[in-house]
């Protein structure tokens, strides 16, 4: 089974209503998985979400009613968003905190997610 938490490839969340979101960071949670969207540290209230459920599968993964899968070349809009995100990270490499895992985890730990 591919460990969802150690993958470094771009991932996409798909909700039952068809909404899709990119995953910039992901964290274990006792009730499922927390993920954050690109630019989440730059938002006034960080865009991080809890997906409740047990992680099932080897890719794509199912967590509750949500599917988590690799971003593919067929995901044109999301692939462009991911490319823009990566370009942003490279352009602000010296000043951004996205590479600081302990800093990001401390923010996630301070957030409250409804159980």
N, CA, C and O atoms as CSV, one atom per row, in Angstrom:
chain,resi,resn,atom,element,x,y,z
A,1,UNK,N,N,0.831,-1.181,0.000
A,1,UNK,CA,C,0.000,0.000,0.000
A,1,UNK,C,C,0.878,1.249,0.000
A,1,UNK,O,O,1.803,1.356,0.805
A,2,UNK,N,N,0.599,2.176,-0.882
A,2,UNK,CA,C,1.322,3.443,-0.912
A,2,UNK,C,C,0.896,4.269,0.292
A,2,UNK,O,O,-0.296,4.452,0.535
A,3,UNK,N,N,1.868,4.766,1.042
A,3,UNK,CA,C,1.565,5.564,2.223
A,3,UNK,C,C,1.186,6.969,1.781
A,3,UNK,O,O,2.023,7.725,1.288
A,4,UNK,N,N,-0.054,7.301,1.959
A,4,UNK,CA,C,-0.591,8.589,1.544
A,4,UNK,C,C,0.178,9.753,2.152
A,4,UNK,O,O,0.318,10.800,1.519
A,5,UNK,N,N,0.676,9.583,3.362
A,5,UNK,CA,C,1.338,10.679,4.065
A,5,UNK,C,C,2.779,10.918,3.631
A,5,UNK,O,O,3.337,11.978,3.913
A,6,UNK,N,N,3.382,9.965,2.961
A,6,UNK,CA,C,4.769,10.163,2.532
A,6,UNK,C,C,4.886,10.509,1.046
A,6,UNK,O,O,5.975,10.830,0.569
A,7,UNK,N,N,3.779,10.447,0.320
A,7,UNK,CA,C,3.812,10.806,-1.107
A,7,UNK,C,C,4.177,12.276,-1.283
A,7,UNK,O,O,3.729,13.134,-0.522
A,8,UNK,N,N,4.975,12.547,-2.269
A,8,UNK,CA,C,5.329,13.938,-2.581
A,8,UNK,C,C,4.718,14.392,-3.901
A,8,UNK,O,O,4.898,15.539,-4.310
A,9,UNK,N,N,4.003,13.501,-4.562
A,9,UNK,CA,C,3.350,13.858,-5.825
A,9,UNK,C,C,2.077,14.653,-5.532
A,9,UNK,O,O,1.486,14.506,-4.462
A,10,UNK,N,N,1.654,15.491,-6.475
A,10,UNK,CA,C,0.439,16.290,-6.247
A,10,UNK,C,C,-0.793,15.412,-6.103
A,10,UNK,O,O,-0.986,14.451,-6.847
A,11,UNK,N,N,-1.621,15.766,-5.130
A,11,UNK,CA,C,-2.844,15.020,-4.853
A,11,UNK,C,C,-4.058,15.928,-4.978
A,11,UNK,O,O,-3.978,17.150,-4.847
A,12,UNK,N,N,-5.174,15.281,-5.234
A,12,UNK,CA,C,-6.439,15.975,-5.443
A,12,UNK,C,C,-7.508,15.304,-4.590
A,12,UNK,O,O,-7.569,14.077,-4.516
A,13,UNK,N,N,-8.349,16.109,-3.948
A,13,UNK,CA,C,-9.490,15.617,-3.186
A,13,UNK,C,C,-10.725,15.791,-4.060
A,13,UNK,O,O,-10.921,16.845,-4.665
A,14,UNK,N,N,-11.547,14.763,-4.123
A,14,UNK,CA,C,-12.813,14.864,-4.856
A,14,UNK,C,C,-13.950,14.537,-3.898
A,14,UNK,O,O,-14.017,13.447,-3.330
A,15,UNK,N,N,-14.844,15.512,-3.734
A,15,UNK,CA,C,-16.006,15.357,-2.863
A,15,UNK,C,C,-17.163,14.736,-3.641
A,15,UNK,O,O,-17.180,14.780,-4.871
A,16,UNK,N,N,-18.136,14.153,-2.922
A,16,UNK,CA,C,-19.265,13.503,-3.598
A,16,UNK,C,C,-20.034,14.419,-4.554
A,16,UNK,O,O,-20.619,13.940,-5.525
A,17,UNK,N,N,-20.040,15.727,-4.294
A,17,UNK,CA,C,-20.764,16.660,-5.167
A,17,UNK,C,C,-19.954,17.049,-6.410
A,17,UNK,O,O,-20.409,17.853,-7.223
A,18,UNK,N,N,-18.741,16.469,-6.554
A,18,UNK,CA,C,-17.901,16.739,-7.713
A,18,UNK,C,C,-16.848,17.807,-7.480
A,18,UNK,O,O,-15.943,17.969,-8.300
A,19,UNK,N,N,-16.948,18.546,-6.369
A,19,UNK,CA,C,-15.943,19.567,-6.069
A,19,UNK,C,C,-14.576,18.907,-5.894
A,19,UNK,O,O,-14.461,17.849,-5.274
A,20,UNK,N,N,-13.543,19.543,-6.446
A,20,UNK,CA,C,-12.179,19.039,-6.324
A,20,UNK,C,C,-11.281,20.136,-5.761
A,20,UNK,O,O,-11.436,21.313,-6.086
A,21,UNK,N,N,-10.346,19.730,-4.917
A,21,UNK,CA,C,-9.382,20.664,-4.331
A,21,UNK,C,C,-7.999,20.038,-4.340
A,21,UNK,O,O,-7.845,18.829,-4.165
A,22,UNK,N,N,-7.005,20.872,-4.545
A,22,UNK,CA,C,-5.621,20.422,-4.482
A,22,UNK,C,C,-5.179,20.275,-3.034
A,22,UNK,O,O,-5.645,20.991,-2.148
A,23,UNK,N,N,-4.281,19.341,-2.814
A,23,UNK,CA,C,-3.696,19.140,-1.486
A,23,UNK,C,C,-2.259,19.646,-1.523
A,23,UNK,O,O,-1.422,19.123,-2.259
A,24,UNK,N,N,-1.987,20.676,-0.714
A,24,UNK,CA,C,-0.621,21.190,-0.606
A,24,UNK,C,C,0.125,20.498,0.535
A,24,UNK,O,O,1.321,20.228,0.433
A,25,UNK,N,N,-0.600,20.215,1.625
A,25,UNK,CA,C,-0.024,19.541,2.791
A,25,UNK,C,C,-1.078,18.619,3.383
A,25,UNK,O,O,-2.278,18.865,3.256
A,26,UNK,N,N,-0.620,17.562,4.026
A,26,UNK,CA,C,-1.549,16.606,4.645
A,26,UNK,C,C,-0.981,16.123,5.974
A,26,UNK,O,O,0.229,15.985,6.149
A,27,UNK,N,N,-1.906,15.870,6.908
A,27,UNK,CA,C,-1.525,15.492,8.259
A,27,UNK,C,C,-2.475,14.428,8.795
A,27,UNK,O,O,-3.664,14.428,8.474
A,28,UNK,N,N,-1.951,13.536,9.601
A,28,UNK,CA,C,-2.778,12.529,10.257
A,28,UNK,C,C,-3.635,13.203,11.329
A,28,UNK,O,O,-3.237,14.188,11.950
A,29,UNK,N,N,-4.807,12.643,11.518
A,29,UNK,CA,C,-5.721,13.111,12.563
A,29,UNK,C,C,-6.418,11.870,13.119
A,29,UNK,O,O,-6.663,10.926,12.369
A,30,UNK,N,N,-6.739,11.845,14.399
A,30,UNK,CA,C,-7.387,10.656,14.965
A,30,UNK,C,C,-8.691,10.265,14.265
A,30,UNK,O,O,-9.092,9.102,14.305
A,31,UNK,N,N,-9.352,11.233,13.623
A,31,UNK,CA,C,-10.625,10.949,12.967
A,31,UNK,C,C,-10.520,10.902,11.448
A,31,UNK,O,O,-11.545,10.835,10.771
A,32,UNK,N,N,-9.316,10.936,10.897
A,32,UNK,CA,C,-9.155,10.903,9.442
A,32,UNK,C,C,-7.884,11.583,8.991
A,32,UNK,O,O,-6.797,11.276,9.480
A,33,UNK,N,N,-8.021,12.516,8.048
A,33,UNK,CA,C,-6.864,13.226,7.499
A,33,UNK,C,C,-7.177,14.712,7.399
A,33,UNK,O,O,-8.270,15.102,6.990
A,34,UNK,N,N,-6.205,15.535,7.778
A,34,UNK,CA,C,-6.293,16.975,7.574
A,34,UNK,C,C,-5.497,17.298,6.331
A,34,UNK,O,O,-4.383,16.803,6.157
A,35,UNK,N,N,-6.054,18.119,5.467
A,35,UNK,CA,C,-5.294,18.589,4.319
A,35,UNK,C,C,-5.432,20.095,4.213
A,35,UNK,O,O,-6.406,20.682,4.683
A,36,UNK,N,N,-4.440,20.708,3.586
A,36,UNK,CA,C,-4.434,22.149,3.369
A,36,UNK,C,C,-4.244,22.419,1.884
A,36,UNK,O,O,-3.526,21.701,1.188
A,37,UNK,N,N,-4.899,23.465,1.421
A,37,UNK,CA,C,-4.809,23.860,0.019
A,37,UNK,C,C,-3.571,24.722,-0.223
A,37,UNK,O,O,-2.985,25.237,0.729
A,38,UNK,N,N,-3.166,24.884,-1.484
A,38,UNK,CA,C,-2.075,25.810,-1.779
A,38,UNK,C,C,-2.365,27.201,-1.213
A,38,UNK,O,O,-3.519,27.624,-1.143
A,39,UNK,N,N,-1.325,27.893,-0.818
A,39,UNK,CA,C,-1.380,29.247,-0.251
A,39,UNK,C,C,-2.052,29.278,1.129
A,39,UNK,O,O,-2.433,30.346,1.607
A,40,UNK,N,N,-2.196,28.123,1.763
A,40,UNK,CA,C,-2.952,28.083,3.005
A,40,UNK,C,C,-2.337,28.913,4.118
A,40,UNK,O,O,-3.067,29.408,4.976
A,41,UNK,N,N,-1.041,29.081,4.136
A,41,UNK,CA,C,-0.410,29.898,5.176
A,41,UNK,C,C,-0.590,31.382,4.926
A,41,UNK,O,O,-0.356,32.191,5.823
A,42,UNK,N,N,-0.995,31.748,3.740
A,42,UNK,CA,C,-1.157,33.152,3.384
A,42,UNK,C,C,-2.583,33.637,3.587
A,42,UNK,O,O,-2.868,34.820,3.401
A,43,UNK,N,N,-3.465,32.751,3.960
A,43,UNK,CA,C,-4.859,33.113,4.204
A,43,UNK,C,C,-4.996,33.645,5.624
A,43,UNK,O,O,-4.256,33.247,6.524
A,44,UNK,N,N,-5.950,34.547,5.812
A,44,UNK,CA,C,-6.177,35.064,7.160
A,44,UNK,C,C,-6.543,33.936,8.123
A,44,UNK,O,O,-6.007,33.854,9.228
A,45,UNK,N,N,-7.448,33.079,7.702
A,45,UNK,CA,C,-7.701,31.855,8.462
A,45,UNK,C,C,-7.277,30.704,7.550
A,45,UNK,O,O,-7.881,30.483,6.500
A,46,UNK,N,N,-6.241,29.976,7.953
A,46,UNK,CA,C,-5.674,28.941,7.075
A,46,UNK,C,C,-6.720,27.983,6.529
A,46,UNK,O,O,-7.607,27.523,7.248
A,47,UNK,N,N,-6.594,27.696,5.243
A,47,UNK,CA,C,-7.532,26.792,4.575
A,47,UNK,C,C,-7.056,25.359,4.760
A,47,UNK,O,O,-6.334,24.803,3.932
A,48,UNK,N,N,-7.487,24.783,5.875
A,48,UNK,CA,C,-7.175,23.386,6.180
A,48,UNK,C,C,-8.481,22.709,6.574
A,48,UNK,O,O,-9.330,23.303,7.238
A,49,UNK,N,N,-8.625,21.460,6.155
A,49,UNK,CA,C,-9.897,20.765,6.304
A,49,UNK,C,C,-9.670,19.354,6.828
A,49,UNK,O,O,-8.663,18.716,6.521
A,50,UNK,N,N,-10.615,18.882,7.617
A,50,UNK,CA,C,-10.579,17.513,8.120
A,50,UNK,C,C,-11.509,16.657,7.279
A,50,UNK,O,O,-12.687,16.974,7.116
A,51,UNK,N,N,-10.969,15.572,6.748
A,51,UNK,CA,C,-11.779,14.554,6.078
A,51,UNK,C,C,-11.920,13.417,7.082
A,51,UNK,O,O,-10.934,12.784,7.459
A,52,UNK,N,N,-13.141,13.167,7.509
A,52,UNK,CA,C,-13.377,12.132,8.522
A,52,UNK,C,C,-13.524,10.767,7.876
A,52,UNK,O,O,-14.193,10.614,6.854
A,53,UNK,N,N,-12.887,9.773,8.491
A,53,UNK,CA,C,-13.015,8.404,8.041
A,53,UNK,C,C,-11.687,7.677,8.038
A,53,UNK,O,O,-10.626,8.275,8.217
A,54,UNK,N,N,-11.771,6.387,7.834
A,54,UNK,CA,C,-10.585,5.538,7.735
A,54,UNK,C,C,-10.071,5.589,6.307
A,54,UNK,O,O,-10.857,5.566,5.359
A,55,UNK,N,N,-8.765,5.657,6.150
A,55,UNK,CA,C,-8.158,5.668,4.816
A,55,UNK,C,C,-8.172,4.242,4.277
A,55,UNK,O,O,-7.645,3.319,4.898
A,56,UNK,N,N,-8.787,4.085,3.109
A,56,UNK,CA,C,-8.875,2.777,2.468
A,56,UNK,C,C,-8.312,2.865,1.060
A,56,UNK,O,O,-8.454,3.886,0.387
A,57,UNK,N,N,-7.671,1.784,0.618
A,57,UNK,CA,C,-7.164,1.709,-0.741
A,57,UNK,C,C,-5.668,1.915,-0.823
A,57,UNK,O,O,-4.986,2.184,0.166
A,58,UNK,N,N,-5.189,1.778,-2.045
A,58,UNK,CA,C,-3.759,1.913,-2.322
A,58,UNK,C,C,-3.495,3.015,-3.324
A,58,UNK,O,O,-2.384,3.129,-3.842
A,59,UNK,N,N,-4.468,3.803,-3.596
A,59,UNK,CA,C,-4.363,4.880,-4.569
A,59,UNK,C,C,-5.139,4.519,-5.825
A,59,UNK,O,O,-4.719,3.645,-6.584
A,60,UNK,N,N,-6.256,5.174,-6.050
A,60,UNK,CA,C,-6.812,6.238,-5.217
A,60,UNK,C,C,-7.249,5.709,-3.857
A,60,UNK,O,O,-7.470,4.513,-3.667
A,61,UNK,N,N,-7.366,6.653,-2.911
A,61,UNK,CA,C,-7.740,6.322,-1.548
A,61,UNK,C,C,-9.142,6.846,-1.291
A,61,UNK,O,O,-9.556,7.860,-1.850
A,62,UNK,N,N,-9.852,6.146,-0.447
A,62,UNK,CA,C,-11.179,6.598,-0.044
A,62,UNK,C,C,-11.121,6.886,1.447
A,62,UNK,O,O,-10.647,6.068,2.235
A,63,UNK,N,N,-11.610,8.060,1.819
A,63,UNK,CA,C,-11.700,8.465,3.225
A,63,UNK,C,C,-13.131,8.937,3.422
A,63,UNK,O,O,-13.507,10.006,2.941
A,64,UNK,N,N,-13.919,8.157,4.117
A,64,UNK,CA,C,-15.337,8.487,4.232
A,64,UNK,C,C,-15.965,8.500,2.847
A,64,UNK,O,O,-15.860,7.524,2.105
A,65,UNK,N,N,-16.619,9.602,2.498
A,65,UNK,CA,C,-17.249,9.740,1.179
A,65,UNK,C,C,-16.351,10.431,0.163
A,65,UNK,O,O,-16.785,10.712,-0.954
A,66,UNK,N,N,-15.119,10.704,0.532
A,66,UNK,CA,C,-14.197,11.495,-0.289
A,66,UNK,C,C,-13.161,10.584,-0.941
A,66,UNK,O,O,-12.720,9.602,-0.344
A,67,UNK,N,N,-12.780,10.920,-2.172
A,67,UNK,CA,C,-11.721,10.211,-2.892
A,67,UNK,C,C,-10.490,11.114,-2.931
A,67,UNK,O,O,-10.593,12.301,-3.241
A,68,UNK,N,N,-9.339,10.551,-2.618
A,68,UNK,CA,C,-8.060,11.248,-2.750
A,68,UNK,C,C,-7.270,10.497,-3.803
A,68,UNK,O,O,-7.099,9.280,-3.721
A,69,UNK,N,N,-6.788,11.236,-4.796
A,69,UNK,CA,C,-6.059,10.585,-5.882
A,69,UNK,C,C,-4.936,11.477,-6.371
A,69,UNK,O,O,-4.854,12.657,-6.030
A,70,UNK,N,N,-4.072,10.878,-7.183
A,70,UNK,CA,C,-2.982,11.634,-7.790
A,70,UNK,C,C,-3.546,12.620,-8.804
A,70,UNK,O,O,-4.512,12.314,-9.503
A,71,UNK,N,N,-2.958,13.772,-8.881
A,71,UNK,CA,C,-3.302,14.746,-9.913
A,71,UNK,C,C,-2.805,14.188,-11.239
A,71,UNK,O,O,-1.666,13.730,-11.331
A,72,UNK,N,N,-3.646,14.221,-12.263
A,72,UNK,CA,C,-3.241,13.673,-13.560
A,72,UNK,C,C,-3.229,14.763,-14.621
A,72,UNK,O,O,-3.732,15.866,-14.406
A,73,UNK,N,N,-2.652,14.439,-15.759
A,73,UNK,CA,C,-2.565,15.419,-16.847
A,73,UNK,C,C,-3.948,15.768,-17.392
A,73,UNK,O,O,-4.102,16.797,-18.049
A,74,UNK,N,N,-4.954,14.935,-17.133
A,74,UNK,CA,C,-6.314,15.225,-17.566
A,74,UNK,C,C,-7.001,16.276,-16.711
A,74,UNK,O,O,-8.052,16.796,-17.084
A,75,UNK,N,N,-6.408,16.588,-15.566
A,75,UNK,CA,C,-6.952,17.607,-14.665
A,75,UNK,C,C,-6.370,18.964,-15.041
A,75,UNK,O,O,-5.586,19.542,-14.288
A,76,UNK,N,N,-6.755,19.465,-16.202
A,76,UNK,CA,C,-6.113,20.647,-16.776
A,76,UNK,C,C,-6.119,21.845,-15.834
A,76,UNK,O,O,-5.068,22.424,-15.560
A,77,UNK,N,N,-7.283,22.217,-15.342
A,77,UNK,CA,C,-7.374,23.401,-14.478
A,77,UNK,C,C,-6.562,23.218,-13.198
A,77,UNK,O,O,-5.811,24.108,-12.798
A,78,UNK,N,N,-6.718,22.066,-12.562
A,78,UNK,CA,C,-5.996,21.802,-11.316
A,78,UNK,C,C,-4.489,21.680,-11.561
A,78,UNK,O,O,-3.688,22.103,-10.728
A,79,UNK,N,N,-4.107,21.105,-12.698
A,79,UNK,CA,C,-2.679,20.995,-13.033
A,79,UNK,C,C,-2.064,22.385,-13.215
A,79,UNK,O,O,-0.925,22.622,-12.812
A,80,UNK,N,N,-2.812,23.288,-13.816
A,80,UNK,CA,C,-2.313,24.662,-13.971
A,80,UNK,C,C,-2.210,25.349,-12.614
A,80,UNK,O,O,-1.255,26.082,-12.358
A,81,UNK,N,N,-3.191,25.115,-11.744
A,81,UNK,CA,C,-3.132,25.683,-10.397
A,81,UNK,C,C,-1.911,25.153,-9.646
A,81,UNK,O,O,-1.227,25.901,-8.948
A,82,UNK,N,N,-1.644,23.849,-9.799
A,82,UNK,CA,C,-0.489,23.246,-9.134
A,82,UNK,C,C,0.815,23.850,-9.676
A,82,UNK,O,O,1.728,24.155,-8.909
A,83,UNK,N,N,0.892,24.015,-10.978
A,83,UNK,CA,C,2.092,24.604,-11.591
A,83,UNK,C,C,2.300,26.035,-11.083
A,83,UNK,O,O,3.427,26.431,-10.786
A,84,UNK,N,N,1.225,26.799,-10.984
A,84,UNK,CA,C,1.324,28.169,-10.456
A,84,UNK,C,C,1.777,28.159,-9.001
A,84,UNK,O,O,2.577,28.999,-8.590
A,85,UNK,N,N,1.270,27.215,-8.229
A,85,UNK,CA,C,1.656,27.067,-6.825
A,85,UNK,C,C,3.148,26.758,-6.711
A,85,UNK,O,O,3.848,27.364,-5.900
A,86,UNK,N,N,3.635,25.817,-7.522
A,86,UNK,CA,C,5.055,25.467,-7.491
A,86,UNK,C,C,5.931,26.640,-7.918
A,86,UNK,O,O,6.998,26.868,-7.348
A,87,UNK,N,N,5.475,27.379,-8.919
A,87,UNK,CA,C,6.219,28.562,-9.372
A,87,UNK,C,C,6.260,29.614,-8.262
A,87,UNK,O,O,7.289,30.254,-8.045
A,88,UNK,N,N,5.153,29.787,-7.571
A,88,UNK,CA,C,5.102,30.726,-6.445
A,88,UNK,C,C,6.109,30.319,-5.366
A,88,UNK,O,O,6.858,31.155,-4.863
A,89,UNK,N,N,6.121,29.033,-5.015
A,89,UNK,CA,C,7.056,28.566,-3.986
A,89,UNK,C,C,8.504,28.835,-4.380
A,89,UNK,O,O,9.319,29.218,-3.541
A,90,UNK,N,N,8.817,28.636,-5.643
A,90,UNK,CA,C,10.193,28.876,-6.106
A,90,UNK,C,C,10.524,30.365,-6.114
A,90,UNK,O,O,11.672,30.738,-5.877
A,91,UNK,N,N,9.544,31.216,-6.382
A,91,UNK,CA,C,9.811,32.652,-6.474
A,91,UNK,C,C,9.988,33.295,-5.102
A,91,UNK,O,O,10.620,34.345,-4.988
A,92,UNK,N,N,9.444,32.682,-4.074
A,92,UNK,CA,C,9.571,33.236,-2.719
A,92,UNK,C,C,10.312,32.261,-1.803
A,92,UNK,O,O,10.086,32.245,-0.593
A,93,UNK,N,N,11.182,31.464,-2.374
A,93,UNK,CA,C,11.843,30.382,-1.656
A,93,UNK,C,C,12.497,30.841,-0.351
A,93,UNK,O,O,12.376,30.167,0.672
A,94,UNK,N,N,13.181,31.972,-0.381
A,94,UNK,CA,C,13.917,32.443,0.798
A,94,UNK,C,C,12.995,32.933,1.911
A,94,UNK,O,O,13.372,32.906,3.082
A,95,UNK,N,N,11.796,33.380,1.558
A,95,UNK,CA,C,10.944,34.004,2.567
A,95,UNK,C,C,9.733,33.179,2.994
A,95,UNK,O,O,9.097,33.514,3.993
A,96,UNK,N,N,9.398,32.130,2.284
A,96,UNK,CA,C,8.189,31.396,2.664
A,96,UNK,C,C,8.471,30.364,3.747
A,96,UNK,O,O,9.616,29.966,3.963
A,97,UNK,N,N,7.398,29.932,4.432
A,97,UNK,CA,C,7.520,28.988,5.539
A,97,UNK,C,C,6.990,27.607,5.170
A,97,UNK,O,O,6.864,26.744,6.039
A,98,UNK,N,N,6.678,27.387,3.897
A,98,UNK,CA,C,6.079,26.117,3.500
A,98,UNK,C,C,7.031,24.933,3.651
A,98,UNK,O,O,6.571,23.795,3.750
A,99,UNK,N,N,8.330,25.163,3.673
A,99,UNK,CA,C,9.289,24.078,3.861
A,99,UNK,C,C,9.535,23.747,5.325
A,99,UNK,O,O,10.206,22.762,5.634
A,100,UNK,N,N,9.008,24.545,6.213
A,100,UNK,CA,C,9.220,24.375,7.649
A,100,UNK,C,C,8.092,23.513,8.234
A,100,UNK,O,O,7.047,24.025,8.636
A,101,UNK,N,N,8.323,22.210,8.273
A,101,UNK,CA,C,7.286,21.280,8.711
A,101,UNK,C,C,6.845,21.524,10.149
A,101,UNK,O,O,5.654,21.427,10.448
A,102,UNK,N,N,7.768,21.834,11.038
A,102,UNK,CA,C,7.376,22.042,12.435
A,102,UNK,C,C,6.519,23.299,12.582
A,102,UNK,O,O,5.603,23.326,13.403
A,103,UNK,N,N,6.805,24.335,11.800
A,103,UNK,CA,C,5.985,25.545,11.817
A,103,UNK,C,C,4.570,25.239,11.327
A,103,UNK,O,O,3.590,25.646,11.951
A,104,UNK,N,N,4.469,24.525,10.215
A,104,UNK,CA,C,3.155,24.195,9.665
A,104,UNK,C,C,2.374,23.307,10.622
A,104,UNK,O,O,1.183,23.529,10.839
A,105,UNK,N,N,3.027,22.308,11.192
A,105,UNK,CA,C,2.365,21.390,12.122
A,105,UNK,C,C,1.873,22.144,13.354
A,105,UNK,O,O,0.810,21.828,13.888
A,106,UNK,N,N,2.637,23.141,13.811
A,106,UNK,CA,C,2.201,23.917,14.979
A,106,UNK,C,C,0.916,24.687,14.673
A,106,UNK,O,O,0.069,24.844,15.552
A,107,UNK,N,N,0.764,25.160,13.460
A,107,UNK,CA,C,-0.469,25.856,13.079
A,107,UNK,C,C,-1.629,24.872,13.036
A,107,UNK,O,O,-2.710,25.152,13.556
A,108,UNK,N,N,-1.402,23.731,12.421
A,108,UNK,CA,C,-2.446,22.697,12.351
A,108,UNK,C,C,-2.863,22.274,13.754
A,108,UNK,O,O,-4.054,22.126,14.029
A,109,UNK,N,N,-1.896,22.080,14.640
A,109,UNK,CA,C,-2.188,21.656,16.007
A,109,UNK,C,C,-3.025,22.675,16.776
A,109,UNK,O,O,-3.773,22.300,17.679
A,110,UNK,N,N,-2.911,23.956,16.432
A,110,UNK,CA,C,-3.672,25.007,17.106
A,110,UNK,C,C,-5.091,25.143,16.544
A,110,UNK,O,O,-5.951,25.761,17.170
A,111,UNK,N,N,-5.328,24.577,15.386
A,111,UNK,CA,C,-6.640,24.683,14.761
A,111,UNK,C,C,-7.603,23.690,15.408
A,111,UNK,O,O,-7.198,22.632,15.889
A,112,UNK,N,N,-8.873,24.051,15.410
A,112,UNK,CA,C,-9.867,23.104,15.934
A,112,UNK,C,C,-10.696,22.575,14.778
A,112,UNK,O,O,-11.131,23.325,13.905
A,113,UNK,N,N,-10.901,21.293,14.792
A,113,UNK,CA,C,-11.694,20.617,13.768
A,113,UNK,C,C,-12.837,19.915,14.482
A,113,UNK,O,O,-12.615,19.152,15.422
A,114,UNK,N,N,-14.042,20.172,14.042
A,114,UNK,CA,C,-15.209,19.571,14.694
A,114,UNK,C,C,-15.141,18.050,14.607
A,114,UNK,O,O,-14.868,17.492,13.544
A,115,UNK,N,N,-15.389,17.396,15.719
A,115,UNK,CA,C,-15.374,15.926,15.761
A,115,UNK,C,C,-16.663,15.327,15.311
A,115,UNK,O,O,-16.802,14.104,15.292
